[in-house]
C-alpha cells in the first residue's frame, strides 16, 4: 500500500493549516458564504440540505485498518455515528460542524488522508478495480498507475480550474469492474503484438444530464508515455471545453460536438510536443512506486478450494455468502471477500462507527491489514485465506454485514437523495429500503439471479441509474416526487445506457413496478442461466413495457 512521501505530508499539512484559517474567518464573519464557497469546495466541504458534508478521498479505493478506524473515530466524535461510502470510492460524513472541520482534517492527515480535490472543477479521486492486485483475471495491477495519476493530478497548476469536474478510472483486467467507459478518461490494461503491457484510453464517457459511453481514442499507450498522453487530453479539454454553460462543460460534450477524430487530432498534436519530455515515466520510478504495492507475504495453504454446495447444505446463509461474496484470487488458497453494506432494509453504503471499527479488526486479523471501497458502495477484503473464510463470515455476522447478496437485486447503488442533498428532487434511500424488504427472501433473490438496480434522486446521477439493469430516477412533478424507470443499462465492458420505458411512478408503487419487471423476466427467460440484462437484450423493451403499462 502506498505511503505518503515528504511532499505529500508537506502539502497536506500546508493545505490543512490554510483551510483552518479560512474556517476561522468564515466563523468570525470576515468571509461571507459566497466568498467561502470556492474555498470549502477545494477542501471537499459541501453545504447540503441540512448541514455541511465532508467528502474524504480514498485514492483508488485502498485503505488500511488504521485509516478505517479514523473514519470510525470521526463518525463517533464529530458526526452522528456513521459514514456513507460513495460511488467514487470515497466516504462522506453528513453532519459535521464547521468549527470541527479543521481538527478533522488534522486528524485525517495523521493517518495520511485528506479531502483535497474531492470537489471543484479539478481532477477528482482516481478510482480503480476494487480487486486490483488480487483478481485472477488481471493483466496488471493498476494501482501503481493510479498512484502516479494521483501524484500528477494533485494541485496540478494547469488543471486546478477546469471547465468542469474531471473523473478518471482505471482497471487492469479485461472484465471491467471500474466502469471506465463512463468516465471522462477510462484506462484499461492492454497488450500489443509484442506482448508489451500498456493502456487503452477511453475518453468522453459520463452520466448525469447527458449520459454517454466513452470512445476509444487510443488502443495502446505504453506506460512511459501515459502521463504525456493524458496531459495532452487535459490540455485540449482545458482549452476548448465550454465555460459558458455548466451543463455542456464536460469533456463528453466536447467530444460529441467536435467529433472523436477532431479531438484525437488535437490530442496527437499536443502529444507530439510533450512526448519524450519531462512527463516521460522512468522505469525506475514506476518500479519504485510498484514496490509499494507488492503482494502480501502469502503462505502456502492446505485449503485451496471450498465446497460451496456442501456448505450450503450445512448452513444455507453461509453458503449464500460463499456463493455471492467471494471472488477468485490469483494466489492459490486465497480469495477476495466482498463485505455487503446492503443489509435488508438498510441505507446502501452506510456503516456505523462500531461497524467500521469491527471491519478494521477483521482486516487486521484476516486480511493483511488492507481494505477496498468499491464503486458499488461495498467494501472488500482483497486477500483472505480460504481457511479463514468461516471465521471472517462469523465476524461479519456479529457486525451486521454478512448479507450474501453481492450482485443480487438487494445489492443496490443509491445516492443520498432528498434526505440529505440540496440538489435532489426526490428521496432515494427509502425507495432502496422498500425494494430491499420486498425482495428480502433469499430464495427469491436466488431465483432472480444477477440483477443490478441503481437509484438516483436527481438527474446528476450520483446513483448511476443510467447504467442499472433497472435504473430508477427520482424527479419532481407538480411539487411531488415521481420515479422514472430505465431498462438495459450496463457499466461493464458491454457498456450500455438504460432507456426510459414510460411514465413515472409514485413512490409507493415503485417496488410493485420492480416486481412486475422481475416477474416478466422470469416468465420469458430461456433458462435460469439467462440473466436479466441478457433477456432484456434478446427481448427488447416491449414485453416489459406492456407488463408495466398495458397496451396504452
Secondary structure, 3 states (H helix, E strand, C coil): CCCCCHHHHHHHHHHHHHHHHHHHHHHHCCCCHHHHHHHHHCCCEEECCCCEEEEECCHHHEEEHHHHHHHHHHHHHHCCCEEEECCCCCEEECCCCHHHHHHHHHHHHCCCCCCCCCCCCCECCCEECCCCCCECCECCCCHHHHHHHHHHHCCCCCCCCCCCCECEEEECECCCCCCHHHCCEEEEEEECCCCCEEEEEEECCECCCCCECCEEEEEEEEHHHHHHHHHHHHHHHHHHCCCCCHHHCCHHHHHHHHCHHHHHHHHHHHHHHHCCCCCCCCHHHHHHHHHCCCCCCCCCCCCCCCCHHHHHHHCHHHHHHHHHHEEEECCCCEEEEEECCCCCCCCCCEEEHHHHHHHHHHHHHHCCCEEEECCCCCEEEEEEEHHHHHHHHHHHHHHCCCCCCCCCCCCCEECCHHHCCCCCCCCCHHHHHHHHHHCCCHHHHHHHCCCCEEEECCCCCCCCHHHCCEEEEEEEECCEEEEEEEECCECCCCCECCEECCCCEEHHHHHHHHHHHHHHHHHHCCCCCCCHHHHHHHHCCHHHHHHHHCCC
